Amino acid sequence: MSTNAATSTFTLEYVKTIGLATNQIGRGFINPYDVAFSHDGRIFVLNHCDSARKNLMRVGIVNLDEEEYLGEFGKGSGTGDDQFNSPVAMAFDTQDRLYVTDELNHRVTIFDASGKFLHKWDAAGSGDGEFNGPAGIAVDREDHVYIVDQHNSRVQKFTTAGKYLGQWGELGSRPGQFNLPWGVTTDAAGDVYVADWRNDRVQKFSPEGQFMASFGESGTGDGQFHRPSAVAVDAQGYVYVADWGNERVQVFDARGVFQLQLRGQATLSKWASDYLNVNPDEQRTREMSNLIPDLPPHLNTPHHISSQTEPYFWGPVSVRLDGHGRLFVTESNRHRFQVYQRS
């Protein structure tokens, strides 16, 4: 795939932001890592949580239009069937079953759309069907489940019943090899895209794991990456990459040609507005703050700029597309997700 400059007029329009940091059960997120969409349009949000708030590891459920918090499931940190130890990613199959990867429990846990535990795949190791730090997950239109087995440097393929179908990958930097792979997705043809985190690239494979293409290299320029964490592909073949270390999202066409980058355009979420309306002292403090400051040269890095600029992405760990083609960018450090629509 080429990474030459774009010639199209591809654009994305900002829609809204949903989120609010919380230290308790209920409305709000703590270090969200991923979102997934049920068939009825609800948004499931995976709360990874930092070490001080492990008891809040859970999946929250919201809707987009009214921004209502509809509920949650999961009982914090642990090894129980409805607990997590380091949840990373989620995906629904065609029967509305939700698959959640858990890198420290070395397993995949399956729930129904109401949050009821169904079963789990929890064989730790390096053999066929075993996991060592499962990370990204994707389910294609034929209900094949692809799981990035991070520390085994491979992608594994399963049926929704957990039957092992195959694998590919090994540690390295050549085509078809991985170094701490993270995110995964499939396109309309069933081809598989992997965010190869430490190799700073995205690789494309056939459904059987045959290497097809690769794009990206280390750097901060257009088409370059610093630790890409997630990838999504829309119906027209455009590829969206969460360029985590560069605090941005980049978009490429189906040939891998760079189209544009997003740094983030967040506005205050409804939940945050509600909070400030009943906390006037914090509202006044916010009004006196500079939310888009000019930083000195020694702090002119993507991380420092994003940490001080409220509208920007800070920790964009996941990109997902819903059934309407809207792009959801999940930010672990600002406890929110931003929504964009192609225009």
VOPAGU-2260 file (C-alpha; in pm, 1 decimal, decimal comma):
REM VOPAGU-2260
SITE   aa  ch    i         X         Y         Z
SITE  MET   A    0       0,0       0,0       0,0
SITE  SER   A    1     116,5     352,0     -78,4
SITE  THR   A    2     121,2     639,4     171,0
SITE  ASN   A    3     146,9     928,1     -75,5
SITE  ALA   A    4     -38,4    1251,6      -8,2
SITE  ALA   A    5    -415,2    1251,1     -41,6
SITE  THR   A    6    -591,3    1393,4    -345,3
SITE  SER   A    7    -954,2    1338,7    -235,7
SITE  THR   A    8   -1189,2    1567,0     -41,9
SITE  PHE   A    9   -1262,2    1318,7     234,9
SITE  THR   A   10   -1394,2    1501,3     544,7
SITE  LEU   A   11   -1534,2    1409,9     885,5
SITE  GLU   A   12   -1782,8    1625,2    1074,0
SITE  TYR   A   13   -1782,1    1635,8    1453,9
SITE  VAL   A   14   -2111,4    1522,1    1609,3
SITE  LYS   A   15   -2080,4    1512,9    1988,8
SITE  THR   A   16   -1892,9    1395,6    2296,5
SITE  ILE   A   17   -2026,6    1158,3    2562,4
SITE  GLY   A   18   -1851,1    1096,8    2890,9
SITE  LEU   A   19   -1764,6    1207,7    3241,3
SITE  ALA   A   20   -1504,7    1081,6    3487,1
SITE  THR   A   21   -1655,9     907,6    3787,5
SITE  ASN   A   22   -1535,5     744,1    4106,6
SITE  GLN   A   23   -1849,4     544,9    4167,0
SITE  ILE   A   24   -2093,0     307,9    4004,4
SITE  GLY   A   25   -2338,6     477,0    3768,8
SITE  ARG   A   26   -2323,2     739,9    3499,2
SITE  GLY   A   27   -1970,7     806,9    3381,9
SITE  PHE   A   28   -1658,9     622,4    3267,5
SITE  ILE   A   29   -1317,6     535,2    3410,2
SITE  ASN   A   30   -1043,5     488,6    3150,3
SITE  PRO   A   31   -1272,2     357,0    2875,7
SITE  TYR   A   32   -1089,3     134,4    2629,1
SITE  ASP   A   33   -1349,6      36,5    2371,0
SITE  VAL   A   34   -1710,2      59,3    2256,2
SITE  ALA   A   35   -1938,8    -190,1    2082,8
SITE  PHE   A   36   -2287,1    -159,1    1934,3
SITE  SER   A   37   -2581,1    -393,4    1989,4
SITE  HIS   A   38   -2836,1    -449,3    1713,5
SITE  ASP   A   39   -3084,5    -214,3    1881,6
SITE  GLY   A   40   -2833,1      72,1    1872,6
SITE  ARG   A   41   -2717,8      76,7    2233,1
SITE  ILE   A   42   -2353,4     164,5    2295,1
SITE  PHE   A   43   -2155,4     -61,5    2527,9
SITE  VAL   A   44   -1853,1     106,2    2687,2
SITE  LEU   A   45   -1568,0     -95,8    2837,1
SITE  ASN   A   46   -1419,6      62,0    3151,6
SITE  HIS   A   47   -1059,5     -54,2    3188,6
SITE  CYS   A   48    -994,4     147,3    3508,1
SITE  ASP   A   49    -665,1     241,8    3668,8
SITE  SER   A   50    -512,6      46,2    3956,8
SITE  ALA   A   51    -675,8     267,3    4221,9
SITE  ARG   A   52   -1027,8     206,5    4092,1
SITE  LYS   A   53   -1028,3    -158,5    3989,8
SITE  ASN   A   54   -1360,3    -210,3    4165,0
SITE  LEU   A   55   -1520,0      -1,3    3888,9
SITE  MET   A   56   -1416,6    -231,7    3601,6
SITE  ARG   A   57   -1741,6    -284,4    3414,6
SITE  VAL   A   58   -1931,6    -242,7    3090,4
SITE  GLY   A   59   -2159,2      61,1    3083,8
SITE  ILE   A   60   -2450,4     102,4    2842,9
SITE  VAL   A   61   -2561,4     433,2    2690,7
SITE  ASN   A   62   -2756,9     560,7    2393,6
SITE  LEU   A   63   -2640,4     823,3    2149,0
SITE  ASP   A   64   -2936,0    1053,0    2085,4
SITE  GLU   A   65   -3059,6    1115,2    2439,9
SITE  GLU   A   66   -2721,6    1037,0    2600,8
SITE  GLU   A   67   -2895,5     831,8    2868,4
SITE  TYR   A   68   -2699,8     600,3    3095,5
SITE  LEU   A   69   -2896,2     277,8    3063,9
SITE  GLY   A   70   -2711,6      50,5    3305,3
SITE  GLU   A   71   -2398,2    -157,6    3349,2
SITE  PHE   A   72   -2271,0    -505,5    3424,7
SITE  GLY   A   73   -1953,5    -657,3    3561,2
SITE  LYS   A   74   -1844,9    -674,6    3923,4
SITE  GLY   A   75   -1505,7    -510,2    3930,4
SITE  SER   A   76   -1165,2    -670,9    3935,8
SITE  GLY   A   77   -1121,3   -1044,1    3986,0
SITE  THR   A   78   -1132,7   -1384,4    3823,2
SITE  GLY   A   79   -1504,0   -1456,6    3864,1
SITE  ASP   A   80   -1723,3   -1514,3    3560,9
SITE  ASP   A   81   -1860,5   -1158,2    3573,9
SITE  GLN   A   82   -1534,1    -991,9    3673,0
SITE  PHE   A   83   -1239,4    -850,3    3478,3
SITE  ASN   A   84    -869,5    -812,0    3547,7
SITE  SER   A   85    -759,7    -597,9    3253,2
SITE  PRO   A   86   -1039,1    -573,5    2995,1
SITE  VAL   A   87    -918,5    -445,9    2658,8
SITE  ALA   A   88   -1167,6    -478,5    2373,0
SITE  MET   A   89   -1519,6    -591,3    2279,4
SITE  ALA   A   90   -1720,8    -704,7    1978,8
SITE  PHE   A   91   -2073,3    -832,5    1912,2
SITE  ASP   A   92   -2153,9   -1128,6    1689,7
SITE  THR   A   93   -2462,9   -1153,2    1467,7
SITE  GLN   A   94   -2663,9   -1304,0    1755,3
SITE  ASP   A   95   -2596,8   -1003,6    1982,5
SITE  ARG   A   96   -2350,7   -1187,6    2202,5
SITE  LEU   A   97   -2076,1    -964,8    2340,1
SITE  TYR   A   98   -1715,7   -1091,0    2353,1
SITE  VAL   A   99   -1475,4    -916,4    2593,4
SITE  THR   A  100   -1099,6    -977,3    2593,8
SITE  ASP   A  101    -916,6    -970,7    2927,1
SITE  GLU   A  102    -539,4    -954,0    2892,8
SITE  LEU   A  103    -443,9   -1038,9    3253,9
SITE  ASN   A  104    -703,8   -1313,0    3299,8
SITE  HIS   A  105    -589,5   -1447,8    2959,3
SITE  ARG   A  106    -942,9   -1510,5    2847,9
SITE  VAL   A  107   -1243,1   -1403,9    2645,9
SITE  THR   A  108   -1573,6   -1369,5    2830,9
SITE  ILE   A  109   -1907,1   -1383,9    2647,5
SITE  PHE   A  110   -2225,7   -1207,7    2764,0
SITE  ASP   A  111   -2569,5   -1165,1    2613,4
SITE  ALA   A  112   -2698,1    -817,0    2528,9
SITE  SER   A  113   -2851,7    -781,1    2876,6
SITE  GLY   A  114   -2513,7    -841,7    3041,0
SITE  LYS   A  115   -2580,9   -1199,3    3149,1
SITE  PHE   A  116   -2270,2   -1417,9    3158,9
SITE  LEU   A  117   -2285,8   -1698,7    2901,4
SITE  HIS   A  118   -1944,5   -1866,1    2891,5
SITE  LYS   A  119   -1570,9   -1801,2    2858,7
SITE  TRP   A  120   -1260,3   -1917,5    2675,7
SITE  ASP   A  121    -987,1   -1915,2    2935,3
SITE  ALA   A  122    -694,8   -2138,2    2839,5
SITE  ALA   A  123    -372,3   -1952,8    2919,1
SITE  GLY   A  124     -60,2   -2047,2    2724,9
SITE  SER   A  125      88,8   -2050,8    2376,0
SITE  GLY   A  126     -78,6   -2354,6    2222,0
SITE  ASP   A  127    -361,4   -2358,4    1971,5
SITE  GLY   A  128    -660,0   -2174,3    2119,4
SITE  GLU   A  129    -464,0   -2052,6    2421,6
SITE  PHE   A  130    -395,0   -1688,9    2510,5
SITE  ASN   A  131    -117,6   -1475,9    2651,2
SITE  GLY   A  132    -258,7   -1126,5    2684,5
SITE  PRO   A  133    -553,0   -1123,2    2441,0
SITE  ALA   A  134    -613,5    -768,8    2317,7
SITE  GLY   A  135    -809,8    -664,8    2006,1
SITE  ILE   A  136   -1112,1    -860,5    1888,0
SITE  ALA   A  137   -1329,6    -853,7    1575,6
SITE  VAL   A  138   -1622,1   -1062,5    1450,0
SITE  ASP   A  139   -1684,1   -1075,6    1075,9
SITE  ARG   A  140   -2016,0   -1112,7     891,8
SITE  GLU   A  141   -1981,6   -1490,3     893,4
SITE  ASP   A  142   -1935,1   -1493,3    1272,5
SITE  HIS   A  143   -1566,4   -1577,5    1262,1
SITE  VAL   A  144   -1396,0   -1436,7    1571,8
SITE  TYR   A  145   -1045,8   -1290,9    1535,2
SITE  ILE   A  146    -844,4   -1230,7    1852,3
SITE  VAL   A  147    -508,1   -1057,5    1876,5
SITE  ASP   A  148    -297,9   -1278,3    2106,1
SITE  GLN   A  149     -64,7    -996,6    2203,1
SITE  HIS   A  150     225,1   -1163,8    2381,8
SITE  ASN   A  151     217,2   -1467,2    2154,2
SITE  SER   A  152     261,8   -1229,4    1855,5
SITE  ARG   A  153     -23,8   -1378,0    1656,0
SITE  VAL   A  154    -387,0   -1357,7    1551,5
SITE  GLN   A  155    -612,6   -1652,7    1629,5
SITE  LYS   A  156    -939,2   -1737,4    1455,7
SITE  PHE   A  157   -1238,0   -1911,0    1618,4
SITE  THR   A  158   -1603,1   -1990,5    1565,8
SITE  THR   A  159   -1849,2   -1821,5    1801,5
SITE  ALA   A  160   -1866,9   -2153,2    1989,0
SITE  GLY   A  161   -1494,9   -2124,4    2063,4
SITE  LYS   A  162   -1374,5   -2382,7    1812,2
SITE  TYR   A  163   -1017,6   -2305,3    1709,8
SITE  LEU   A  164    -985,0   -2250,8    1333,1
SITE  GLY   A  165    -629,8   -2132,4    1283,9
SITE  GLN   A  166    -365,5   -1868,6    1351,6
SITE  TRP   A  167     -89,4   -1665,7    1193,3
SITE  GLY   A  168     200,1   -1447,9    1301,8
SITE  GLU   A  169     521,9   -1460,8    1501,1
SITE  LEU   A  170     751,8   -1210,4    1668,6
SITE  GLY   A  171     940,7    -990,9    1423,1
SITE  SER   A  172     918,7    -697,7    1184,6
SITE  ARG   A  173     892,6    -868,6     846,3
SITE  PRO   A  174     561,0    -892,9     658,8
SITE  GLY   A  175     323,0   -1115,5     852,4
SITE  GLN   A  176     518,9   -1082,4    1175,4
SITE  PHE   A  177     412,4    -877,8    1478,8
SITE  ASN   A  178     559,9    -693,9    1773,7
SITE  LEU   A  179     296,0    -642,8    2043,4
SITE  PRO   A  180      -3,1    -633,0    1806,5
SITE  TRP   A  181    -309,8    -468,7    1956,8
SITE  GLY   A  182    -620,4    -380,2    1752,7
SITE  VAL   A  183    -795,1    -580,7    1480,9
SITE  THR   A  184   -1088,4    -537,7    1244,7
SITE  THR   A  185   -1235,5    -684,7     927,0
SITE  ASP   A  186   -1366,1    -520,0     611,3
SITE  ALA   A  187   -1667,1    -594,6     391,3
SITE  ALA   A  188   -1471,7    -860,0     199,7
SITE  GLY   A  189   -1369,4   -1035,1     520,7
SITE  ASP   A  190   -1005,1    -926,6     505,8
SITE  VAL   A  191    -834,0    -868,1     839,0
SITE  TYR   A  192    -643,5    -555,4     948,8
SITE  VAL   A  193    -410,0    -556,3    1249,1
SITE  ALA   A  194    -264,5    -256,8    1434,2
SITE  ASP   A  195      95,1    -375,0    1479,5
SITE  TRP   A  196     169,4    -156,8    1783,2
SITE  ARG   A  197     544,3    -170,3    1832,2
SITE  ASN   A  198     617,3    -202,6    1459,2
SITE  ASP   A  199     424,8     123,8    1397,5
SITE  ARG   A  200     223,5      -9,1    1105,9
SITE  VAL   A  201    -106,6    -162,3     998,4
SITE  GLN   A  202    -101,6    -498,5     823,1
SITE  LYS   A  203    -374,0    -647,9     604,5
SITE  PHE   A  204    -440,6   -1021,1     566,1
SITE  SER   A  205    -684,3   -1253,3     396,6
SITE  PRO   A  206    -934,1   -1431,8     624,9
SITE  GLU   A  207    -694,0   -1729,7     622,5
SITE  GLY   A  208    -400,7   -1515,0     734,3
SITE  GLN   A  209    -220,4   -1464,8     402,5
SITE  PHE   A  210     -28,2   -1135,9     406,7
SITE  MET   A  211    -173,0    -884,7     159,8
SITE  ALA   A  212     -35,0    -538,2     237,2
SITE  SER   A  213     112,1    -307,0     497,5
SITE  PHE   A  214     130,5      67,7     550,4
SITE  GLY   A  215     287,0     301,7     801,9
SITE  GLU   A  216     626,1     361,9     958,5
SITE  SER   A  217     759,0     522,7    1275,2
SITE  GLY   A  218     724,9     899,6    1298,3
SITE  THR   A  219     493,1    1195,1    1346,8
SITE  GLY   A  220     424,6    1292,8     985,4
SITE  ASP   A  221     123,6    1213,3     769,8
SITE  GLY   A  222      96,1     838,0     727,7
SITE  GLN   A  223     344,2     770,3    1006,7
SITE  PHE   A  224     257,6     616,0    1343,9
SITE  HIS   A  225     373,1     604,6    1701,6
SITE  ARG   A  226     217,5     295,7    1859,2
SITE  PRO   A  227    -109,9     251,0    1665,2
SITE  SER   A  228    -364,2      83,5    1891,2
SITE  ALA   A  229    -676,7      25,8    1683,2
SITE  VAL   A  230    -808,5      12,3    1329,1
SITE  ALA   A  231   -1151,9      27,1    1163,4
SITE  VAL   A  232   -1263,7       4,3     800,2
SITE  ASP   A  233   -1584,9     154,1     660,4
SITE  ALA   A  234   -1810,7      27,8     381,7
SITE  GLN   A  235   -1617,7     227,3     118,7
SITE  GLY   A  236   -1284,8      81,3     230,4
SITE  TYR   A  237   -1151,3     384,5     416,0
SITE  VAL   A  238    -921,5     282,4     701,5
SITE  TYR   A  239    -927,2     464,6    1036,2
SITE  VAL   A  240    -629,1     420,4    1268,2
SITE  ALA   A  241    -598,2     523,8    1632,2
SITE  ASP   A  242    -244,0     664,4    1632,5
SITE  TRP   A  243    -224,5     638,5    2011,0
SITE  GLY   A  244     128,9     767,3    2070,0
SITE  ASN   A  245      72,5    1065,9    1840,4
SITE  GLU   A  246    -262,2    1145,1    2011,2
SITE  ARG   A  247    -457,6    1146,1    1685,8
SITE  VAL   A  248    -664,9     945,7    1439,0
SITE  GLN   A  249    -546,8     907,1    1081,1
SITE  VAL   A  250    -761,3     809,6     782,8
SITE  PHE   A  251    -641,4     628,4     468,4
SITE  ASP   A  252    -815,1     516,8     152,4
SITE  ALA   A  253    -834,9     151,6      50,6
SITE  ARG   A  254    -489,1     173,9    -112,5
SITE  GLY   A  255    -331,3     307,3     206,3
SITE  VAL   A  256    -308,1     665,3      78,9
SITE  PHE   A  257    -326,1     917,8     363,0
SITE  GLN   A  258    -645,2    1128,0     361,2
SITE  LEU   A  259    -656,8    1330,3     681,9
SITE  GLN   A  260    -585,2    1336,6    1051,1
SITE  LEU   A  261    -803,8    1428,3    1348,3
SITE  ARG   A  262    -670,2    1576,4    1671,4
SITE  GLY   A  263   -1013,9    1602,4    1832,0
SITE  GLN   A  264   -1287,8    1865,3    1853,2
SITE  ALA   A  265   -1462,7    1774,7    2177,2
SITE  THR   A  266   -1723,0    2002,4    2328,3
SITE  LEU   A  267   -1853,3    1971,1    2681,6
SITE  SER   A  268   -2064,9    1657,5    2714,5
SITE  LYS   A  269   -2421,8    1671,6    2842,0
SITE  TRP   A  270   -2314,2    1478,5    3150,5
SITE  ALA   A  271   -2036,9    1725,6    3225,0
SITE  SER   A  272   -2276,2    2017,2    3172,7
SITE  ASP   A  273   -2523,4    1862,8    3415,5
SITE  TYR   A  274   -2245,7    1825,0    3672,7
SITE  LEU   A  275   -2127,6    2184,6    3637,2
SITE  ASN   A  276   -2483,5    2318,3    3661,1
SITE  VAL   A  277   -2511,4    2183,2    4015,9
SITE  ASN   A  278   -2151,1    2268,6    4109,6
SITE  PRO   A  279   -2121,3    2643,7    4042,4
SITE  ASP   A  280   -1779,9    2678,6    4207,8
SITE  GLU   A  281   -1632,0    2431,3    3962,1
SITE  GLN   A  282   -1815,5    2605,9    3679,2
SITE  ARG   A  283   -1653,1    2937,3    3773,4
SITE  THR   A  284   -1309,9    2773,8    3797,9
SITE  ARG   A  285   -1358,9    2626,9    3452,9
SITE  GLU   A  286   -1459,1    2965,3    3309,2
SITE  MET   A  287   -1133,7    3116,4    3439,7
SITE  SER   A  288    -918,8    2836,0    3297,3
SITE  ASN   A  289    -736,5    2836,5    2965,7
SITE  LEU   A  290    -849,3    2512,5    2803,0
SITE  ILE   A  291    -644,1    2568,1    2485,7
SITE  PRO   A  292    -311,3    2705,9    2614,1
SITE  ASP   A  293       3,5    2794,6    2424,5
SITE  LEU   A  294     277,9    2568,4    2556,8
SITE  PRO   A  295     651,9    2640,3    2572,7
SITE  PRO   A  296     874,8    2469,6    2314,4
SITE  HIS   A  297    1000,7    2199,1    2551,4
SITE  LEU   A  298     641,0    2082,2    2601,6
SITE  ASN   A  299     556,2    2085,5    2231,0
SITE  THR   A  300     493,7    1711,6    2203,6
SITE  PRO   A  301     167,5    1535,0    2112,5
SITE  HIS   A  302     125,5    1401,1    2466,1
SITE  HIS   A  303     179,7    1733,0    2642,4
SITE  ILE   A  304     -31,6    1926,8    2393,4
SITE  SER   A  305    -322,0    1682,9    2424,0
SITE  SER   A  306    -301,1    1669,0    2803,4
SITE  GLN   A  307    -344,8    2047,2    2820,3
SITE  THR   A  308    -590,5    2102,0    2533,8
SITE  GLU   A  309    -937,0    1988,9    2632,2
SITE  PRO   A  310   -1091,6    1944,9    2284,3
SITE  TYR   A  311    -805,6    1720,5    2167,3
SITE  PHE   A  312    -785,0    1343,5    2193,9
SITE  TRP   A  313    -585,5    1228,8    2493,4
SITE  GLY   A  314    -518,7     856,8    2486,8
SITE  PRO   A  315    -721,3     764,7    2173,9
SITE  VAL   A  316    -709,1     389,6    2228,1
SITE  SER   A  317   -1000,0     270,5    2012,3
SITE  VAL   A  318   -1175,5     353,5    1685,7
SITE  ARG   A  319   -1506,5     187,9    1597,8
SITE  LEU   A  320   -1775,3     242,2    1333,1
SITE  ASP   A  321   -2143,3     191,2    1408,1
SITE  GLY   A  322   -2407,4      69,2    1164,9
SITE  HIS   A  323   -2461,6     423,6    1036,3
SITE  GLY   A  324   -2095,6     473,7     954,1
SITE  ARG   A  325   -2033,0     707,4    1247,0
SITE  LEU   A  326   -1682,6     704,4    1388,7
SITE  PHE   A  327   -1641,3     662,8    1765,3
SITE  VAL   A  328   -1302,4     754,4    1912,3
SITE  THR   A  329   -1257,8     634,1    2270,1
SITE  GLU   A  330   -1019,5     837,4    2489,0
SITE  SER   A  331    -892,6     653,6    2794,1
SITE  ASN   A  332    -734,0     958,5    2959,4
SITE  ARG   A  333   -1034,3    1191,2    2933,6
SITE  HIS   A  334   -1295,6     928,2    3017,3
SITE  ARG   A  335   -1509,1     995,1    2710,8
SITE  PHE   A  336   -1565,5     919,2    2345,1
SITE  GLN   A  337   -1602,5    1158,8    2054,2
SITE  VAL   A  338   -1833,8    1089,7    1759,9
SITE  TYR   A  339   -1777,9    1192,5    1396,4
SITE  GLN   A  340   -1979,0    1150,3    1076,5
SITE  ARG   A  341   -1835,6    1137,6     727,4
SITE  SER   A  342   -1963,7    1428,5     519,4
